[in-house]
């Protein structure tokens, strides 16, 4: 990789080590490299990561950067994780991921879409911890987390999304989020930073919601662009139809808004013939020449990639929802490390993360190579 996008090992080596020199046996960079490599091999907890470090001998440990013949124990990892500067770790890993996006952007014709959504660490809550939601920004094209921020008990996702947005490069990107985050300040921040947005609108914005609903109730009075998709699977047929118009442009003072849209979903269960129909509404700063109905429908559907590419993988493959660590910065640090491992596998074109973990577990040196550590020739 170029200097614009350093290998992950260099990024991890730049994280500040705040530990006192006395009693410090292992370098922080070696511990972090060990952690990501073990997660690439499917090891989920800090105790499992410590166990993984004992499996491959002295040469392997030296390649990771350890100077001693034995790796850190679980207690050492626990103490390192809980005191680690989670903001610095998140910032530097996010900058590394953003560098990869920029490096590969010219090679791709796909739009750069940033999907923002929150996720609660449920296992932490079960153990009496704060279990703060973590608001994440997923770069859809590469499937990499570009940034995340913890939501404290004193606020909610609305209170921290602007902080997250200001840490991202949004120029020429499309930001998508659910209705909770559809706020004027959010829209203004995105457009001020050179990006565009596609947002869903529900009852938390009652005036805007009513205006859009009334537009589509009188749909015969306005010029509409319409696109429809039909999918079959899991015993049902699902039809989605998106209609979009500029009818509110100039009437609403919502920051940057160019078009409003309605999505009608009709789901038919094949066996029982039961039918369910619902309508949802949205807004976008994209004009009709930038995104018509077909493009907007694709953008909305891609938003849920953050559930499939990140949240679901972390829960199912890495068992995050059952993780009960709750001390200090450990939950956030572990999430960042999981995101990093998943992002690396996505970058290599792996769609089945569980299968990729099994491959790395069988070939651990390939996990080291992926974070920038070549196998040493004897």
VOFITOR-825459 format. One record per residue (C-alpha): residue number from 1; x, y, z. Coordinates in Angstrom, 2 decimals. Example, Ala and Ser with C-alpha at 12.3 -4.5 7.8 and 13.67 -1.06 7.14 Angstrom:
% residues 2
SITE    i       c1       c2       c3
SITE    1    12.30    -4.50     7.80
SITE    2    13.67    -1.06     7.14
This chain:
% residues 378
SITE    i       c1       c2       c3
SITE    1     0.00     0.00     0.00
SITE    2     1.05     3.60    -0.49
SITE    3     1.86     6.20     2.12
SITE    4    -1.67     7.48     1.68
SITE    5    -2.93     4.25     3.15
SITE    6    -0.48     2.64     5.61
SITE    7    -0.75    -1.01     6.46
SITE    8    -2.75    -1.70     9.60
SITE    9     0.32    -2.71    11.60
SITE   10     1.72     0.83    11.20
SITE   11    -1.57     2.32    12.38
SITE   12    -1.69     0.10    15.47
SITE   13     1.95     0.94    16.22
SITE   14     1.05     4.64    16.37
SITE   15    -1.49     4.25    19.21
SITE   16    -0.29     5.97    22.39
SITE   17     0.72     3.62    25.20
SITE   18    -0.34     5.27    28.47
SITE   19     0.98     2.51    30.71
SITE   20     3.76     3.14    33.18
SITE   21     7.12     1.70    32.16
SITE   22     7.47    -0.25    35.40
SITE   23     6.06    -3.74    35.01
SITE   24     5.34    -3.37    31.29
SITE   25     6.38    -6.60    29.60
SITE   26     4.80    -6.37    26.15
SITE   27     4.53    -3.51    23.67
SITE   28     1.07    -2.11    22.97
SITE   29     1.50    -2.46    19.21
SITE   30     2.26    -6.19    19.57
SITE   31    -0.81    -6.67    21.76
SITE   32    -3.05    -4.89    19.27
SITE   33    -1.60    -6.82    16.31
SITE   34    -2.14   -10.06    18.23
SITE   35    -5.74    -9.02    18.97
SITE   36    -6.68    -8.27    15.36
SITE   37    -4.90   -11.35    14.00
SITE   38    -6.68   -13.59    16.52
SITE   39   -10.03   -12.05    15.60
SITE   40    -9.30   -12.69    11.93
SITE   41    -8.99   -16.34    12.95
SITE   42   -12.38   -16.20    14.68
SITE   43   -11.29   -15.82    18.30
SITE   44   -13.90   -13.69    20.03
SITE   45   -13.00   -12.73    23.62
SITE   46    -9.84   -11.39    25.24
SITE   47    -9.36   -14.73    27.03
SITE   48    -9.63   -16.59    23.71
SITE   49    -7.19   -14.10    22.11
SITE   50    -4.70   -14.81    24.89
SITE   51    -5.14   -18.55    24.31
SITE   52    -4.58   -18.09    20.56
SITE   53    -1.25   -16.38    21.25
SITE   54     0.11   -19.60    22.81
SITE   55    -0.56   -21.74    19.75
SITE   56     2.22   -20.96    17.27
SITE   57     5.56   -20.60    18.99
SITE   58     8.37   -18.08    19.39
SITE   59     8.83   -17.16    15.72
SITE   60     5.18   -16.25    15.41
SITE   61     5.30   -14.08    18.54
SITE   62     8.42   -12.28    17.35
SITE   63     6.75   -11.54    14.03
SITE   64     3.91    -9.88    15.95
SITE   65     6.44    -7.74    17.79
SITE   66     6.79    -9.55    21.12
SITE   67    10.28    -9.70    22.59
SITE   68     9.54   -12.39    25.18
SITE   69     8.98   -16.08    24.58
SITE   70     5.51   -16.11    26.13
SITE   71     2.53   -14.02    24.98
SITE   72     0.37   -11.84    27.26
SITE   73    -2.16   -13.59    29.46
SITE   74    -5.87   -12.78    29.58
SITE   75    -5.43   -10.53    32.62
SITE   76    -2.86    -8.44    30.74
SITE   77    -5.20    -8.01    27.78
SITE   78    -8.01    -7.08    30.16
SITE   79    -5.92    -4.36    31.80
SITE   80    -4.60    -3.01    28.49
SITE   81    -8.03    -2.85    26.85
SITE   82    -9.78    -1.14    29.73
SITE   83    -7.21     1.68    29.91
SITE   84    -6.67     2.13    26.19
SITE   85    -7.61     5.50    24.73
SITE   86   -10.68     4.37    22.80
SITE   87   -11.08     7.74    21.04
SITE   88    -7.54     7.65    19.68
SITE   89    -7.87     4.02    18.60
SITE   90   -11.19     4.72    16.88
SITE   91    -9.88     7.88    15.22
SITE   92    -6.74     6.32    13.78
SITE   93    -8.43     3.14    12.61
SITE   94   -11.17     5.27    11.04
SITE   95    -8.59     7.40     9.21
SITE   96    -6.94     4.23     7.93
SITE   97   -10.29     2.92     6.63
SITE   98   -11.05     6.30     5.05
SITE   99    -7.67     6.19     3.33
SITE  100    -8.56     2.84     1.79
SITE  101   -11.85     4.29     0.55
SITE  102   -10.05     7.17    -1.15
SITE  103    -7.36     4.89    -2.55
SITE  104    -9.89     2.62    -4.23
SITE  105   -12.48     5.25    -5.13
SITE  106   -11.15     5.97    -8.62
SITE  107   -11.16     2.25    -9.46
SITE  108   -14.87     1.89    -8.74
SITE  109   -17.98     3.21   -10.44
SITE  110   -20.10     2.65    -7.32
SITE  111   -21.31     5.63    -5.35
SITE  112   -19.76     6.19    -1.94
SITE  113   -22.58     5.61     0.51
SITE  114   -22.14     6.01     4.27
SITE  115   -24.77     4.16     6.31
SITE  116   -25.20     5.36     9.89
SITE  117   -26.94     3.31    12.56
SITE  118   -26.64     2.47    16.25
SITE  119   -26.20    -0.85    18.04
SITE  120   -26.43    -1.72    21.75
SITE  121   -24.01    -4.19    23.36
SITE  122   -26.68    -6.34    24.99
SITE  123   -24.42    -8.64    26.97
SITE  124   -22.94    -5.68    28.80
SITE  125   -26.41    -4.57    29.87
SITE  126   -27.21    -8.02    31.25
SITE  127   -24.21    -7.75    33.54
SITE  128   -25.25    -4.39    34.94
SITE  129   -23.02    -2.27    32.71
SITE  130   -24.08     0.93    31.01
SITE  131   -24.47    -0.84    27.65
SITE  132   -24.29     2.39    25.68
SITE  133   -25.34     2.17    22.06
SITE  134   -22.46     2.63    19.64
SITE  135   -23.27     4.76    16.61
SITE  136   -21.38     3.48    13.58
SITE  137   -20.74     4.77    10.06
SITE  138   -20.31     2.00     7.48
SITE  139   -18.76     2.65     4.08
SITE  140   -21.05     0.47     1.97
SITE  141   -18.76    -0.10    -1.03
SITE  142   -15.91    -1.67     0.94
SITE  143   -18.02    -2.80     3.89
SITE  144   -15.70    -1.06     6.36
SITE  145   -16.59     0.92     9.47
SITE  146   -15.29     4.46     8.91
SITE  147   -16.01     5.71    12.40
SITE  148   -18.04     5.10    15.52
SITE  149   -18.85     6.88    18.74
SITE  150   -20.35     5.68    22.03
SITE  151   -23.67     7.19    23.09
SITE  152   -23.61     8.04    26.80
SITE  153   -26.58     7.70    29.14
SITE  154   -26.84    11.50    29.31
SITE  155   -27.74    11.83    25.64
SITE  156   -28.95     9.76    22.68
SITE  157   -27.89     9.07    19.11
SITE  158   -29.11    12.51    18.07
SITE  159   -26.68    14.10    20.52
SITE  160   -23.58    12.46    19.04
SITE  161   -24.27    12.02    15.33
SITE  162   -22.97    15.50    14.49
SITE  163   -19.74    14.66    16.31
SITE  164   -19.45    11.48    14.22
SITE  165   -20.21    13.30    10.97
SITE  166   -17.58    15.96    11.64
SITE  167   -14.96    13.22    12.00
SITE  168   -15.78    11.80     8.55
SITE  169   -14.89    12.92     5.04
SITE  170   -18.32    13.46     3.46
SITE  171   -17.48    15.23     0.22
SITE  172   -19.15    13.49    -2.74
SITE  173   -20.68    10.86    -0.45
SITE  174   -24.30    10.00     0.27
SITE  175   -25.18     9.63     3.95
SITE  176   -28.16     7.48     4.88
SITE  177   -29.78     7.12     8.29
SITE  178   -33.05     6.05     9.85
SITE  179   -35.88     8.33    10.98
SITE  180   -34.54     8.92    14.51
SITE  181   -31.54    10.73    13.06
SITE  182   -33.57    12.80    10.59
SITE  183   -32.80    16.19    12.15
SITE  184   -32.20    19.64    10.69
SITE  185   -28.74    19.93    12.22
SITE  186   -27.77    16.56    10.78
SITE  187   -28.92    17.55     7.29
SITE  188   -27.15    20.90     7.55
SITE  189   -23.89    19.29     8.73
SITE  190   -23.88    16.81     5.85
SITE  191   -24.49    19.41     3.17
SITE  192   -22.05    21.89     4.73
SITE  193   -19.35    19.21     4.49
SITE  194   -19.99    18.56     0.80
SITE  195   -22.13    15.46     1.12
SITE  196   -25.70    14.52     0.30
SITE  197   -28.29    12.73     2.39
SITE  198   -31.16    10.30     2.04
SITE  199   -33.26    10.23     5.23
SITE  200   -36.45     8.52     6.31
SITE  201   -39.19    10.66     7.85
SITE  202   -41.59     9.51    10.57
SITE  203   -43.57    11.00    13.43
SITE  204   -40.58    12.62    15.16
SITE  205   -40.79    15.29    12.42
SITE  206   -44.59    15.72    12.39
SITE  207   -44.84    18.79    10.15
SITE  208   -42.49    17.42     7.52
SITE  209   -44.14    14.01     7.70
SITE  210   -47.60    15.51     7.20
SITE  211   -46.45    17.66     4.28
SITE  212   -44.94    14.66     2.48
SITE  213   -47.93    12.42     3.17
SITE  214   -50.32    15.04     1.79
SITE  215   -48.22    15.37    -1.36
SITE  216   -48.58    11.67    -2.12
SITE  217   -52.24    11.55    -1.13
SITE  218   -52.75    14.07    -3.96
SITE  219   -50.27    12.26    -6.21
SITE  220   -52.34    12.79    -9.34
SITE  221   -51.65    16.52    -9.07
SITE  222   -47.87    16.18    -9.24
SITE  223   -45.30    14.82   -11.62
SITE  224   -43.78    11.65   -10.17
SITE  225   -40.91     9.36   -11.07
SITE  226   -41.65     5.77   -10.05
SITE  227   -39.54     2.62    -9.74
SITE  228   -40.59    -0.85    -8.58
SITE  229   -38.79    -4.03    -7.54
SITE  230   -40.23    -7.48    -6.79
SITE  231   -38.36   -10.09    -4.74
SITE  232   -39.27   -13.63    -3.79
SITE  233   -37.83   -15.70    -0.99
SITE  234   -38.51   -17.19     2.44
SITE  235   -42.05   -18.05     1.39
SITE  236   -43.14   -14.55     0.49
SITE  237   -43.29   -12.06    -2.35
SITE  238   -42.21    -8.52    -1.56
SITE  239   -42.92    -5.59    -3.86
SITE  240   -41.34    -2.19    -3.24
SITE  241   -42.40     0.87    -5.16
SITE  242   -40.72     4.25    -4.75
SITE  243   -42.29     7.47    -6.03
SITE  244   -40.31    10.72    -5.92
SITE  245   -41.16    14.35    -6.64
SITE  246   -39.76    17.88    -6.33
SITE  247   -43.16    19.19    -5.21
SITE  248   -41.96    20.40    -1.79
SITE  249   -38.85    22.15    -3.11
SITE  250   -39.18    25.85    -2.34
SITE  251   -42.06    25.20     0.06
SITE  252   -40.23    23.44     2.87
SITE  253   -37.23    25.11     4.52
SITE  254   -35.59    21.79     5.41
SITE  255   -31.81    22.22     4.85
SITE  256   -30.72    21.12     1.38
SITE  257   -33.89    19.21     0.55
SITE  258   -34.40    18.70    -3.20
SITE  259   -36.87    15.80    -3.40
SITE  260   -39.31    13.86    -1.25
SITE  261   -40.29    10.24    -1.78
SITE  262   -42.74     7.57    -0.73
SITE  263   -41.93     3.86    -0.51
SITE  264   -44.83     1.43    -0.61
SITE  265   -44.07    -2.09     0.56
SITE  266   -46.44    -4.93    -0.17
SITE  267   -45.62    -8.33     1.29
SITE  268   -47.64   -11.42     0.36
SITE  269   -47.17   -14.68     2.26
SITE  270   -47.45   -17.45    -0.34
SITE  271   -48.94   -20.17     1.85
SITE  272   -51.65   -18.18     3.59
SITE  273   -52.10   -15.52     0.96
SITE  274   -51.91   -12.92     3.71
SITE  275   -51.03    -9.46     2.45
SITE  276   -49.40    -6.58     4.33
SITE  277   -49.04    -3.08     2.89
SITE  278   -47.22    -0.11     4.41
SITE  279   -45.98     3.28     3.28
SITE  280   -42.92     5.16     4.53
SITE  281   -41.61     8.56     3.52
SITE  282   -38.23    10.15     3.01
SITE  283   -36.28    13.19     1.86
SITE  284   -33.05    13.72    -0.03
SITE  285   -30.68    16.51    -0.97
SITE  286   -30.07    14.78    -4.30
SITE  287   -31.77    16.45    -7.26
SITE  288   -33.64    14.54    -9.98
SITE  289   -30.63    14.61   -12.33
SITE  290   -28.48    13.02    -9.60
SITE  291   -30.92    10.38    -8.39
SITE  292   -34.26     9.35    -9.81
SITE  293   -36.67     6.83    -8.34
SITE  294   -34.60     3.79    -9.36
SITE  295   -31.38     5.15    -7.84
SITE  296   -33.12     6.25    -4.63
SITE  297   -34.69     2.82    -4.18
SITE  298   -31.25     1.23    -4.49
SITE  299   -29.76     3.71    -2.00
SITE  300   -32.50     3.03     0.57
SITE  301   -32.07    -0.73     0.22
SITE  302   -28.29    -0.42     0.57
SITE  303   -28.72     1.38     3.87
SITE  304   -29.62    -1.87     5.59
SITE  305   -26.18    -3.20     4.67
SITE  306   -25.01    -1.95     8.04
SITE  307   -27.28    -4.55     9.63
SITE  308   -26.12    -7.38     7.36
SITE  309   -22.45    -6.47     6.88
SITE  310   -21.66    -5.29    10.40
SITE  311   -24.26    -5.78    13.16
SITE  312   -25.34    -9.27    12.11
SITE  313   -21.76   -10.49    11.61
SITE  314   -20.66    -9.12    14.97
SITE  315   -23.58   -10.85    16.69
SITE  316   -23.57   -14.19    14.87
SITE  317   -19.92   -14.77    13.95
SITE  318   -18.28   -12.94    16.86
SITE  319   -21.07   -13.49    19.42
SITE  320   -20.99    -9.81    20.42
SITE  321   -24.46    -9.72    21.98
SITE  322   -23.44   -12.37    24.49
SITE  323   -20.16   -10.68    25.39
SITE  324   -20.45    -9.58    29.02
SITE  325   -17.33    -7.42    29.39
SITE  326   -18.31    -4.08    30.85
SITE  327   -15.21    -2.62    32.56
SITE  328   -13.66     0.65    31.43
SITE  329   -13.18     0.98    27.70
SITE  330   -13.21    -2.76    27.00
SITE  331   -16.63    -2.98    25.23
SITE  332   -15.78    -0.11    22.86
SITE  333   -12.22    -1.32    22.21
SITE  334   -13.38    -4.86    21.48
SITE  335   -16.01    -3.53    19.07
SITE  336   -13.39    -1.44    17.26
SITE  337   -11.09    -4.45    16.93
SITE  338   -13.96    -6.62    15.63
SITE  339   -14.91    -3.96    13.11
SITE  340   -11.30    -3.77    11.96
SITE  341   -11.02    -7.52    11.46
SITE  342   -14.34    -7.65     9.58
SITE  343   -13.28    -4.67     7.44
SITE  344   -10.03    -6.37     6.48
SITE  345   -11.90    -9.46     5.37
SITE  346   -14.39    -7.36     3.40
SITE  347   -11.48    -5.57     1.77
SITE  348   -10.16    -8.92     0.57
SITE  349   -13.51    -9.65    -1.06
SITE  350   -14.78   -12.05     1.58
SITE  351   -18.58   -12.08     1.83
SITE  352   -18.85   -15.06     4.19
SITE  353   -16.99   -13.85     7.29
SITE  354   -17.40   -17.10     9.23
SITE  355   -15.80   -19.06     6.37
SITE  356   -13.01   -16.48     6.10
SITE  357   -12.27   -16.87     9.82
SITE  358   -11.94   -20.62     9.38
SITE  359    -9.52   -20.09     6.50
SITE  360    -7.35   -17.76     8.54
SITE  361    -7.47   -20.15    11.50
SITE  362    -6.02   -22.86     9.24
SITE  363    -3.39   -20.44     7.87
SITE  364    -2.52   -18.03    10.68
SITE  365     0.44   -16.52     8.85
SITE  366    -2.00   -15.21     6.24
SITE  367    -3.75   -13.29     9.05
SITE  368    -0.44   -11.65     9.93
SITE  369     0.21   -10.84     6.28
SITE  370    -3.17    -9.11     6.02
SITE  371    -2.29    -6.66     8.78
SITE  372     1.13    -6.04     7.22
SITE  373     3.43    -8.60     8.84
SITE  374     5.25   -10.82     6.30
SITE  375     6.28   -14.35     7.20
SITE  376     9.89   -14.45     8.23
SITE  377    12.12   -16.67     6.16
SITE  378    14.23   -18.97     8.24
